[in-house]
């Protein structure tokens, strides 16, 4: 009887080298699929873990911006946008007031992903590797950790309504309930390390300066907490309502009061180093960059102060009311107003170098990411500007 030879081994030896060559031919970092899902986000080292990109509160990362600029694209992503977008890899992350996170390609504005949650967002999205962290306001009042490429919820925990972003530092996730509750979670499993209740409302961003948390309340108090156990180590009463996020140069801390006072205080003793009065009321906190503070006043001025003593370096006129801090690079300060005036100022002289008018107001700081500047309007439009 003739038997048919088994050629499966020979066929395997012929096919395997071709498959191996095909797999090697895909460059690292390209979009890949797993279980039928396209994984678009591939930067394992991505990091956007302090709201507005740093302790100084300036939303500027790896700036390569040149002037003049022109509109590259625009995309309406929701009814309104109330927080500065985050950025990582080749994408920007926009939170809308109609409970959505929208991920856009930074070059084209094309929508890559959109997810809807049960509450409006409190602050911007934090990013570490391929995960994002964020919290929601009422009625949801939760903190979430989810993979960027999937809809899987790694952490979903009730914390109550929060209006400022979490802080992710030193392997810990710090959360700030609007009604004064501060929590510390393990970001890997969601385990509660500690919880502390403060007096007052937390509506503006705290600062983490290792190993302490500095937490402002709307009523005008700055609380200092030991980040390892949540024990309150001291507090500073400013005697007036605080308006805006805290910022820092990595040691000293800076804040503004509604009256227009700008205050620098020393973090160990919580004693004031200096205090100046701008003579103009403000809607937002100061931005720190390269030894200087930048403050937008309610009646339309951009003021640069020396961080060393608060002395005024220059003052430039804005066209309209500014309710959000500027975003500062090594060369420019970018601003937006409620009347839709966009502008860039020289940080050395205060000279207006570029401007553009849109028909929508802005309540958030612009995002400067690589070679683009992104403005988000109160009507939910994202505008991307690029060098001509």
N, C-alpha and C positions, 0 to 999 in steps of 0.2 A: 504494500500500500504506500502510495506517495503521500508524504506529509508536507504541508505548506510551511515554509520557514517563518518564524516569528521575527518580523522586521521592526517591531515597536522600539527596540533598543537602538537600532540603526537610525530610525526616524528621529528619535529623541536627540541623538548626538548631532544630527544635522540641524535641527530646529533650535536647540538651546543656545548655541553661539549667536544666532541671529537675534533671539530674544534678549540676550545679555547686551548686545550692541545697541539694540533699540532702547533699553532702559538707561544705559549710560549716556545716550545721546540727549536725554532731557537735562537741561542745565538746572543747577540748584536754584531754588527760589521761584521757579515757575509755578503757575497755578496747577494744582493736582487734585485728583478726585479720590475719595475714599467712601465706600458704601453708597455710591451714587450722589454724594454731595460735593460740590465744587468748593475747594478751600482757596479763597482768594487772598487771604491775609497770611503772609509767610515769614514776617520778621519776628523771629523768636526773641530778639533783644529789644523789641519796641518798649518804650517807657514814656508815659505821660502820667506821672503819679502825684504831682502837686497841681492843684487847680491853677489855671492860667500859666502853666508850664514852669513855675519856680516860686521860691519864697518872695521874690520881688514883685510877683503878681503881674508880670508883663507877659502877654500871650505871644511870645516870639521865640521860635526854635529854628536853629540853623538858617538864619536869614541870608538870602542871596538876592535881595530885592534891589532893582535899579529903577530910577525915575527918568522920564515920566512913564506912567502906566496907562494902559487902556483896558477896557472890559474884555475879558477872555470868555467868560460864560456866566450865566445866571440860571438858577433853578429854584422854583418855589417848592418847598418841602413840607410845609404845614401852615397852620393858621397864624402862628406867631413863634418867634424864637426868643427865649429869655436868658440864654447862657452862651458864653463864648464857646465855639466848637473846640474839640480836641483834635490832635493830629498824630498819625503814626504810619509808618510804611508809606504807601502811596495813596492814603485815604484821609478824609476828614470825617469826624463824627459829630453830628448835629443833634441836639436834643430840642424837641419842640414842645410847646405848651399844650398841644393836643396829644400828649402822652406817647410820643414816638421817638425812637432813635433811628436816624437816617444816616447811612454810610454812603459817602460820595467819593468817586474817583477825583483826586485833587487836580488833575490836569484837564479833564473833560467835563466834570460836573455830573457825569452819568451816575445814576443811583445804582448801587451795588446790592444794598440790603436795607430793609426797613422792618422794624419790629415795634409792636404796640404793647404798652403795659397798662396797668389799671389806675395809675396816678400820674400827675404831672411830675416833671423832673426837678429835683433839687440840686442845681449846680451842673457842672460838666461831667463828662465821662472820664474815669481814670483808666489807663491802659498799662498792663504789664505783660510782656510777652504776647501771647495770643488770647489773653483774657481781658475783659473789661469789667469795671466795678462802678456802680452808681446807686443812688438812692432816690426815692420818690416822696412826693408830698401826699397830702390827703387826696382821696380816701384810702390810698394804698398804704403809704407809710412804711415801706420796706427797703432793705438793702439787698442788692442783687450782685452776684458774680456769675458771669456767663462767658462761654467761649465766643470769640468774635465770629468764627466760621460756622457756628451752629447755633441752634436755639436752646441748647441744653442749659439748664440752670444749675450751676455748680453750688451756689449759695442763694437762698431766698429766706430772709429772716425779718420778722416784724420788729421795727424799732420806733415806730411813730413817725409823724411827718418831719421831713428834713428839708431845709432850703439851701444848705451849703454842701459842697462836695465832701466826700470822705477824704481822709489822708491815708496814704499807703506808704509806710516807711518802716524799715528795720524788721520786716516780716510780720508787721501788725497792721490791722485795718482799724482806723479810728473814725468813729461816726458821731454825728452831732444832731441830736433831736432838736427841733425848733423850740421846744419848751424847756431847754436847759439840761437834758440828759446827754451824757457823754458815755460812749461804749467803746470797748476795745475787743476786737475779734481776731481769731486766727484766720487768715485769708484762705488757708488751704481747706479747712473743714468747717469753718463757721463757729467754732467753739468760743464761748464768751469768756474772755480773760478777766475783765472787770467792768464795773458800771458805776458811774458817779452822777449825782444830781446836783446841778448848780442853780442858783437863783438868777432869774432873768431869762430872756429869749436869745437864742443863738440864731442870728439871721445873716451874719457875715462870716467870712472864712477865717478860721483859726490858723495858727502857724505852729509847725513842729520844728524846734531847734534842739537837737539831741542833747540831753535825754528828756526834754520838757515839752509840754503842750501849753500854748498861750491862747486862751479862748476869750474872745470879746463877746459881750452881751449888748443888746440894743440899748439897755439902760445906762451904758457908759462905764462898765467895769471890765477889767482885764484879769482873768484868773490864770494862775500858773499851776499846772498839774504835773505830778510825776508820771511819766508815760508808762512806767513799769507796773504801777498799781492803781493809778487814778487818784491818789491822795492829793488834796489841794494844799499847796505849799505857800500860797500867798495870793493877794489880789491888790489891784490898783483901781481906785475910784477916780474917774475923770471929771465928775461933776456935771456932765451933760451927755445928751444922747450921742452915741457913736454912730457914724455913718460910713460904712464901707469896710472892706476886707483889711485885715492886718497885712503888713508886708515887712520884709526883713532883708538885711544885707548878709545874713548868716550869723549875726550876733545881735546888734541893736534891732529894736522893733519900732515900727512907725504906724501911726494911725491918724485919722481925721475925725473931727467932730462936726455936727451939722452946722455949727456956727462959723466954720471956716478955719478953726485952729488945726494946725498940724503939730503932732507931738512925737518926740523920740524918747523912748525909755530904755533903760538898761535892764537886761533880762534877769540878772541874778537878784538884784534888790528890788526891781520894779520901780525904781525911782526915775523921775523925769530927767533926761539929759538936757533937753531944750524944748521950747514951745514957741511957735510963731502964729500970728493971726494973719491970714491972707486978706482979710477985709472983704471977703466974698464967701457966701455960704456954698456948701458942696453937697453933691449927691453920691460921691464915691470915695474910696480910699486912695492912698498914694501908691504909685508904682516906683520901685527902686531899680536903678540900672547904672552901673559904673560910677558910683560915688555921688549920684544925684537922685532926687525925688521929682516925680512929675505928677501934677494934680490938675484935674479939670474942674473948674468952678461952675456953679449953677447958672450964672449969668453969662457964660461963654468966654472964659479965658483958659488958656493952657499956661500953667506956671511951672517953671523949673527952679528947684531949690537945691542948695548944697546940702548933702546928707550929713555933713560934719556939724553944722551949726544952724541949719534952716534958713540961711541967708538967701535972698532971691537972686537968681542968676539972670533970668529974663522972663518976660511975660508976653504971650502972643494971643491975638484976638481970634476967637472961633466964630463961625457964623451960625449961631443958634445955641440952644441949651444942651449941655453935655451931661449925661447921667451915668456914663461909664468911663472908667480910666482909659488912658491912651495905651497903645502897645508900642514898645520902644526897642529899636535895634541899636547896633553900634553907630548908625548914621542918622536914623530918622525916628520921629515920633508920629505915629498914625492915630488920627482921631476921627470920631463920627458924632453927629449931633441928632437931636430929635427932629430937626427940620431937614435932615437928609444931606447935610454938608459933610463930605469926606475930604480929608486933608492929610498932607505929610509935611512935617516941619524939620528943619535942620536942628539937630540936638545941640550944636555949638552956639548958633546965633539966634535960634527961634524963628528964622525966616521961613515963610510959607513957600514950599518948593513945588507942590502939586495939589490940585483940588479937583473934585468932581461932585456934581449935584445929582441926587436921585430923588424920586418922588415918594420915598418912604422914610420914616424916622427910624433911628437906631437906639437900642437900650443896652447893647453889649459892646465889649471891647472888640476891635478887629483882631483876627488871627493872622499872624505873619508866620508862614511855614515855607521854608526853602525859598523859591522864587515867586511865590504868590502872596497876595494879601486878600483875605476873605472878610467881607462885611455881611452881617446877618441882620435883616430888618425886622421891625415889629410886625410886619405882615407875612413873615415866613419865607422871605426870599433870601437866597444866598448869592452874593455877588463876588466873583473872583476877578482880581485885577493882576495883570502881568505887564512886564516892561514892553514897550512898543518895539 
